[in-house]
Amino acid sequence: HFVDLGLRRENFDSWLVESLIEDRTGDLWVGTRGNGLCRYRPDGRTDRFTVAQGLPSDRITALLEDSAGQLWVGTPRGVCQLTHLNSHRPLVARVYTVKDGLTDNWVTTIFQSREGKILVGSRGYTEIVNSSTDSNPQLQSYTTAQGLSVNSINAISEDRDGNLWLGTDNGGAIKIAGNGFKTFGPVDGLADGEISSLFQDQSRQICAFI
């Protein structure tokens, strides 16, 4: 069935949904283009979080629930970490921006590796290490200066061997292994264009949506 979240149509696209996840308790988190972050609970209750509650922006571009049950929210003004999700008002524990080491404030995707690192895609990508246990986590950023084919990162995934894969905007798919970066493009049979998502299928093949 359909549920009206009561999003305000303040302009022609502020109510559009840009990101959507379900957390481990069954709550549905909805990131909008200008109405902030909405939570739809299994019992039908809804909550809305905006800059008034500490978010860096009312536009939500990416969402991730990490292994510790914290919510990561990507925006055009950085990525923030939300804790105490089960309470009526989750707390914004921290906001990361270029001042902390992000490659860019406009976040396009967020992913957690099996090692527990939070990976933030934007113009390049940033690894946030020990984000759940350290009050001052380490940030390591990568751009074309470190070997990426392009800086525009739209998607991040990980294969069964622990290799990271980055989907780019007209720069192919980038594999990050222990021995460095390898880019796959038209010469490898990959169509040119914007890669919106990546995953490894049951036959261990990497699939890219363009």
Steps between C-alpha positions, in 0.01 A plus 500: 500500500602863465577735788503878483799625701365855496795643308468870428506599135693819563627499141465277199742228619556538876269204573679256265669196658874465439592220743316225687601228748338272760688464828531190719191590704279532192493880490504647151727803452420727209744763376341779299625771269392785725277373782773349712502145637175315576452186707200274450451254788330159469212625720430782254660786694719740308781736603677770301851631558642815343771760559297602805599166658867536404519359147745695281243527219134422425609320183589135569707335228606170661418277799674210674444305821836370623577179688470684834146614420592862434356690206722688257336781306656649188415856398639776274664642813681195628413169665362468852486214748173442689480302824219395738275410208244333727428823682241753386777737395825340379814696579734643237825370648729660244511669160795439267592753230802593290644660815522150649647342188212426261588553135182706451197595708249372241457133595364263236527158668596336831615140551648293784774251419534163671793652693257752650624804311239756396561591135363831377474567128500854361767663285733214580438281801590507868555219751390574857678252730397410858193724474308306766776465759719807461397858576760613246482247215756498223398621154684394185394655169564394141464701179664504158814617680517156666420307182123509442400530133247774586379670817123453462403197712135393481505148650718285728491122542720215623555155351545170686877533490488833683576714195317832484326617183416859414239599241578831334348756269646422154822370656421129505510265797803517728622192687698571817714205603806462718728571206328823396233628262377344176244671277258313271340688211383463138817314399400231751143482373348740753266753343595862549273702729402567859516190723222532755557172689731197521469150646652153469261227390493134608743405225747757640456733202495874564182662366477872430180695432551785254 
